[in-house]
């Protein structure tokens, strides 16, 4: 039986949500209830502000990890690299690829800049040609010269009316490791600003980002402050110390009030996260809303957990079906194989065991469609898929590879055993009669067999199995072709 890969661990996620809700609401509120004014003040300095800052920092990191993974996938994408190495001939192919990235992952923008031609491609096509004399292209030459694989940078997006955008710029190398350009995605800064606004409203804090020169770059909403913090009353004299320390808690006097400030440095953005609170109003509000907060916290926590449980259950079930299952045959699809292959490689590294691939193709399937109709052809495909799956072990997987092709991955199975299984599957299907409506249809299959060598990419492994399939086809079909390990 084939097991679908899980998109995420719902139980662990619910436990994490429970922990954050209870820690954020109850721990802080109950602590403040049983302490004096001095203890409340200490809680603001030691717990409330750092907790708020950590929550925001975690949310920012969560929002950035996925785009970085997307950019990394783009940088290693075979299509993108092949397209560049083949001379960047069809711009519409690149535009369509970048547009698909935007739509699939919900990115604000996607791009590729070629080192060879200097052309800046977006989902709309060619945007411009970068040049060293153009100040707005300085980012490209900075990325080209850096040692790291990627950077996260904030710039106006020329392709989107100069909207302030967080870019993930990822270096691209060809198959020989030679640098060929930069690719990546952009996220609108409005998303970060909206997140800050939500936290300001919830925690009654002033939240903003500051760059390495001590200038405010993003506010959750407008505040009455000069963007140059060195000119801010009370805070200005602390700026140099804050930039040097990079994180910590600080206090300063302004307009007769005592302000408490917590700072965290975000290395991904090279910014400082400032979370600030005026002490006196905060103490008064905590006293007045203590019991209300306890009741609201309990209700909100239970409701959020209940709704999260329902939403995640439905979402995970639906997404796993869409992402992993071929609609016609019920087998896994190629996208699911990508996830499975990563797990297979991890298992192989922990405990190397022989693993083989069978690439199966129906012989003369077009004649079945032409003679009996596509509906009958679909029924035959379903029947073949069922026979293939029935002939596998519990640990094996079956994938609808495309058209009339199927991919079978056999765990703990060397080349000789894989060939025996392939011959058995071929014979079973050769002897089977498919009853479709009032027709009896017989089909045969050809199979290519290849054992994983422990270091191949998935395409290299499957290509060897495909060569075996090609050999079987050329040998007269209805047979098995075996390909040995690569040289």
C-alpha positions, 0 to 999 in steps of 0.5 A, a space after each residue: 500500500 502506498 502512503 501519501 507524504 504528510 505536508 506537515 505534522 498537525 499535532 505538533 503544530 497544534 501543540 506549538 499554537 497551544 504553547 504560544 497562546 498559553 505562554 503569551 496570555 496566561 503566564 504574563 497576565 497571571 504573573 502581573 496579578 500576583 506582584 506589586 508595581 515594582 514586579 509589574 515593572 520588572 515583568 515589562 522589562 524582563 518578560 513582556 517586551 522581550 516576549 513581544 519582540 520574540 513573537 514578532 521576530 519568529 513571525 518575520 523569520 517564518 515569513 522569510 524562511 519560505 521565500 528563501 526556500 522558494 528562491 533556493 529551489 529556483 536557483 537549482 531548477 534544471 529548467 532555469 539553468 538549461 534555459 540560460 545555457 541554451 542561450 536565453 532564446 525564448 523569453 516567453 518561456 522564462 516569463 511564464 516560468 517566473 509568472 508560475 512561481 508568483 502564482 504558485 507561491 503567492 510572491 509579490 514578484 519573481 525575477 532572474 538576471 543573467 550574468 551573460 546578457 545582463 538582462 533582467 527578466 520578470 514575469 512580464 518579460 524583459 524589464 531592462 539590462 543591468 549596468 554597473 554605472 546604474 545606481 539602481 543595479 548596484 545590488 546585482 553586482 554586490 550579489 555577484 561578488 559576495 561569497 554567501 549563496 543569498 542575501 535578503 535586501 530591501 529595495 524599491 521594485 522597478 517592476 512594480 512601480 517602485 513598491 518597497 520590497 523585501 528581495 531574496 537574491 539567490 546566486 545561480 550556478 550552472 551544472 559545473 558550478 560556474 556563476 550564471 546569474 541571480 534569481 529570487 522572489 520579492 515580498 511587499 514590505 506592506 506585509 511586514 508593516 501589517 504584521 507590526 500593526 497587528 502586534 502594536 494593536 494587541 500588545 499596546 507597544 510601539 514597534 519599528 525597524 531601524 537600520 545600521 545607521 540608526 534610521 527608522 525604515 519601517 513603522 507599523 503605523 505613523 508615530 510622532 518621531 524623527 526617522 533619525 533616532 540620533 535626534 530623538 529626545 532621550 533615545 538619541 544618546 543611546 543609539 550608538 550603544 544599541 547599535 553596538 550591543 545589537 540586542 538588550 533592554 534599555 530605558 530613557 526619559 522623554 516628555 516626563 515619562 519613562 520609556 522601556 525599550 527592547 531591541 533584537 537584531 535581525 541578521 537576515 535583514 540587517 535591521 534592528 527590531 525596536 519594541 517600546 512601551 511607555 511605563 506609566 500607562 502600561 502599569 495602569 492598564 494592566 491593573 484595570 484589565 487584569 480580570 478581563 484579560 484572564 477571561 478573554 485569554 481563556 476564551 480566545 485560547 480555546 476558540 483559536 485552538 478549536 478553530 485551528 484544529 478544524 481548519 488544519 484538519 480540512 486544509 491538510 486533508 485537502 492539500 495532501 490529496 491535491 498535492 500528492 494524488 493522481 486524480 485518474 489512478 489514485 497513485 502518487 503523482 510526480 510532485 509527491 515523488 519529489 518529496 518522497 525522493 528527499 526522504 529516500 535519500 535521507 534514509 539511504 544516508 542513514 542506512 544504505 540499502 539497495 533501492 530500485 526504480 521500475 519505469 513502466 510504459 503501456 505498449 501501443 496505448 495510442 491504438 487503444 485510445 484510437 480503437 476504443 476511445 479515450 474513456 476506455 483508455 482511461 479505464 485500462 490505465 486505472 486497471 493497469 495501475 491497480 495491478 501494478 500496485 497490487 504487485 508491490 510490497 508494503 514499503 514500495 510506492 507507485 507513481 503516475 509518471 505521466 500519460 501511460 507511464 508509471 514509476 515504481 520505487 522498490 525499497 530494499 530491493 537490488 537489481 536482480 530482485 527488481 528484475 524478477 518483480 518487473 518480469 512478474 508484473 509484466 507477465 501478470 498484465 500480459 495475461 490479464 483481460 481488461 473488461 471495459 463496458 462490453 469490450 475485452 482489451 488486452 495490453 502489454 507493458 515494457 519496463 526499464 529497471 535501474 538501481 539507485 547508486 546512492 549519489 544520483 539526482 532523481 533525474 539521473 536515476 530515472 533517466 537510467 531506468 528510461 534507457 532500460 525502457 527504451 531498450 525494451 521498446 526497441 527489443 520488441 516491447 512486452 519485455 524488461 530492460 535493465 540498466 547497470 550502474 553508471 560508470 
